[in-house]
Amino acid sequence: MYPVSARFLATLVESHTPVCEVALFLTDGRVEPLSVVDGSVSVDRSQQCRRTCTVTVADPALIPRTPADKLSVYGARLRIARGVQAGEYQELVPVGVFRIDSVEGDVDEGPVTIQGKSLECVIADDKFTAPWRSAGTAVGAITALIQRSIPDAAVTTAATVVDAPIGTRTFDVEGDPWEAVRELAAAIGAEVYCDADGTFVISDLPDLLTTPPAWTVSVGDGGAYISAARGMNSDGVHNGVLARGENTESNTAPVSSLVVDGDPGSPTYWDGPFGRRPMFYSSSTLITTAQCTAAATLKLRAAQAPNATASLTALANPALEPGDVLRVVYMDGSAELHQVHSFPVDLVGGDMAIQTISAKEGT
């Protein structure tokens, strides 16, 4: 969860006014505030661009007529923050930095709708026009690929991620550089995304069972809980991943590692009634057994996730991030741990429908 004050979390469940700020970053370096009448930010861990936005403004003069107009789709960006206000107290948190992709509306009366994507799209759109060869360490290669498209991009590595040398890998002409970034990250058991501040983050997916809950959603006075639905679905669920690496470019011997769900209490236990349902992953960036294990562990967490899903409606908390662990306390006093997968952030108010994965009972 984005760092916020204790007062921010307390205010979420009290009477308050939702507030938002939207700043337009022009290609000539100027920054202008936009007055927003409606809008939302969608956050989804499964999407290539983790964040997308739709912002509605009233003034039809903002509709671009030429590429030089300020709301053009030729390089302008939005920075959006959402927060709370109660009396004189106000606190905002960022909910994304976006490349503007479309602007449209009634040229006489408005309103004007602006849509954008988080900055992963800049990397993905900058397709390789010549073969690109990775070398050195995973973090170094990831940083080079990101800054190839955005020279001033900030790239940070979570403390839990251990960098390591990777096998030489040549990516072909017309290839997607963002998919290359994700492949390089898998070699160290990590994922990469652009966070709410516009920083590219190399991080592992938090472990549901060992990560302290970022937020408690409970019933009653002072609680943020509104409703919840729960389901199980085995479609697309795997309980083992075999990761393999063989690098002919650097003449590295083949390596592999099989990681399985070894928890006898899990519904997808490898040797349980669910049966064995492996999936396979291979990359020439994997040059050690440890790297294969890290990549297989990362892929297994995602592959197990769909078996237990929940839809949780709660009071809006714009500071949430995908991967956050929530502790949900129900009307009967029982509690579960849930991991945030996706959610919308309404810029002008409203509740929040949070899709979660890997719900764990009895916590």
N, C-alpha and C positions, 0 to 999 in steps of 0.2 A: 504494500500500500504506500502511496506517496506520503512522505512525512508531513503530518499535520499535528496541530496542538490538541491536547486533551479537551480544550474548550470547543474546538471544531466538532469533535465526535459527540460531545454532549449536546451541542446546539442542533445537530442533525435530528435529534429525537424530541426537540422542543419547538415551540412556536418560533418561526424565523421566516425570512424572505429569501428565496433563491436569487442569486445575483450571478451575472456572467460578464466577461469582458472579451471582446474580439478585436484583435489588432491586425490590420492589413499591412503587410510588408511589401512595399513597391520595389520594382526592379531598379529604380534609381536611388535606393537607399532610404527613402522617406518611409515613415511609419504613421499610419492614420487609424484612429479608433472607428469602429463601425457600430451603429446603433441597431441592435438586433430585435426583431419582433417575434421570432420563433427559430427553432433549430434543435439539432441533436448531434451527438457524436456516438458512433457505433464502435465498440471495442470487441474484437473477436480474435482469440489466439490462433484459430485454425486458418485464418486468411493470410495471404501473402503480405498485404498491407494491413497491419493489425488495427489501424484506426481509420475511419472515414467520417466525413462530416457533411451535414446539410445545414446551411445557415440562410435565414430569410431576413432581408432588410427591406425597408419601405420605399426608399428613394429610387425611382426608375432612371434617374440620371446616372446611376452607377452601372447601367447596362453598357458594356463596351461597344463602341462602334468601329474602333480601329485598334490594332495591336498596341498602340501607345496609350490607350485609355487605361485608367488605373486598375480596373477590375478585369484585366485581360487574362487569358489563359496561357500567357507566355512568360511564366516565371514568377508571378506574384504568389505570396504565401499568406496563410492565416495562422495566427497563434490564438488559441482559445483557452480561457480559464473559466471555471465555474466554482461557486462557493456559496457561503451563507452570510446573512446579515441579521443581527438582532440588536436593535437600538444602535448605539455607536460602534458596536463590534462588527467587524467584517473580516472574513478570511477567504481567500481564493486559492484554488489549486489548479495547475495546468491540466488540461485534458487532451492536448495534442497540438502539433505543428503540422500544417497541411499545405501541400501544393494545390493551388486552385486548378481544377480541371474543367469546370463548366460554369457559365453564368447565363441565366436566362430569366425573362419575365416580360410583363406587359410594358411596352415602351411608353405608354401614356399615363397609366395609373399605378404601375407596380402591382404587387411586390416583386422583388428580385430574389431568385434562389441561387445560392452559390454552393457548389459541391466540390469536395476535395478529398485527397488521400494523404495518409502519412508518408514520410519520406522514403520508405522502402521502395515506393514506386519509381523514384528517381534512379535508383540503382537498377531495378528490373528493366526499365525502359532503355537504358544505355547498353544495348546488346553489343556483344563482342563483334568488332569488325575485322579483327585479326585474332589468331589463336592466343590465348592468355595462359601462361604457365605459372602455377603456384609453386612456391619454394619456401624454405625456412620453417617457421612455426605456424600453427593454426591461427593464433591471434594476429601475427604479423601479416599473414596472407589475407585474412578477413579485413583488417584495417586498410591494407593497400587497395582492395577491391572497392570498399566503400568510398575511400578518398579519391579513387580514380574518377568517380562521378560527382562527388561533393568534396572538393579539396579541403574545405574548412570544417568538415564534419567532426563532431566529437564522438569518440569511440571509447567506451569504458568496459572493463571486465569485472564481473562480480568476484568477491573474495573466494567463493567456493569453486571457481573454475581454475584448473591447473593447465597452463599452456604447455604445448609439447611439439616437437618436430613432426612434420607430416610428410607423406610420400609425395613425390613430384606428380602433378596432375595437370594435364593440358586440356583446357576448355575450348571447344570449337567455335568457329565463326557462327554467328547468329544465336549463340547460346545466351541464356538468361543469367546475368551476373548475380542476381539475388539468390537464385537457386544454387549457384556456385558457393555463395556465402554460407548458405544453410548446410551444404555438404561439408564444407571445411569445418564448420562449428560442430557437426556431428562427430567428427574425429576426436574431439575432446569432451564428448558427452554434453554439449551445450546447444542452446538455441540463440538466435540473434533477432532483435527487433528494435524498432524505434520507439522510445518511451514518450511519455506525455510532455517532456521538456524538449523533444526533438533530438535527444542523444541516442546514439546506437549502443545497445547494451548486449554484451555477450554473457549469458547466464545459463545455469542449469534450471530445470523445472523443479521448484520446491517439492520436497517429499511430504506427502499429505500426513504421514504418521509421525514425523519428527519435527515439522515446522510449527512453531507457536502460532496460534490463530491471530490473524491481523485485526479481526473485528468479530464481535459477538452480536448475533442477530437473535433477539429473544422476544417473547410475547409479554404483553402487559405494559404498565406505566414505565416510561423510560426505555422501552424496547423498540426496535426498528422493524420487527416481524409483522407482515401483513398476511401472507398466505404462502403455501408451497405445494408442489406436486412432485411425485417421485415415480421413477420407472426403471425397468431393467430391459436391456436389449442386447442380444449376443451377435447381431449382425456387425460384421467388420471387426469383431473383437479377436485379438490374438493373445496367447499367454506365454509365448516364447519368441525370441528373436535371435536368429543366427546372423551375426555380422562377420563379413569376410573382407580381407584386403589382399591384393596381389598387385605389385607394382613392377611392371616390366621396364618402365623408363629408368628406374633406379636400381633394377635388378635385385629387388627385395623378395625374400621368400614368402610364400603364402602364409597368412595368419588368419585365425578365426576364433570366435567365442560365441557360445550359446548361453543366453541369459533367459531364465524362465521364472514364472511366478511360483516361488517355493513356499508360499504361506499356506499351510493346511487349512487355515480359517478363511481363505479367500474363495469367492465363488468361481474364480478362474484358475484355481490351483492346478499346476501342471500335471500332477498325478491323481487328480480328483475326477468327479463325475462329468465335469465340463469337457474332459478329453484334452488331447494335445492338439493345439492349433497354432503352429509356428508361422512366422513370417520371416522374410529374408531381406538383408540389406548388404550391399557391397559397394566399396569405393576404393580406388587406388590411393587415396590419402591415408588409409589405415595401414600402418606398417609395423605395429606391435599388437600383441594379444591384449594388452591393457587398453589400447585405443579401441579395439574391437569390442571389448567389454563395456567401455564407456558409451560407445555408439549404440550398442544393443540395449543398454540400460535406458538410455534416453528414448529410443524408439519403443521399448516395451511399455514405458509409462504412458505414452500416447496411445499405444495399441490396446492397452487394458481399459483405458478411460471410459469408452462408451458403454461398458457393461452396467454401470450405475449412474444414472443421470437425475437431475432435479431441476425444477424451475421454481425459483424463489422470488417472491415479490416482497420488496422491503422499501423502507424510506430511502430516498436517493442518497448515495454516498459517492461523490465524484472522485474521491481519492483512491478508489479501488483499482487494482491492476489484475489482469489475467494471471493465474497461478497463485493468487492470494488464497490462503486457507481461512475459511470462516467457521465459526462455531455457531450452530443453529440450535436454539432451544425452543421446543414445541410446547403446545398448550398442556400436554400431559406431563411435562417436566423432563421428557427424554431429550437427549442431545445427539447431534451428529456433526462430524466434520465434513465440510464440502470444499472443493477447490474451484475457484472462479474460472470459468471458461469464456464467457462472453456476456455483454450487457450494453444497454444504451444509456447515454447520459442526456437527459432532457435539459436544454440550456435555460428554459424559463420556468421550470417547475415540474411536478409530477413524481410518481413513484418510480422504482427501478425494478425491472424484471431481469433477474440474474440467472443465467444458465450455468449450472455447475456440473462437475464430473467427479468421479471417484468418491462418492459419498460413503462414509464409513460409519457403521452403526455402533452404538454402545460406547460413545466417547463422552 
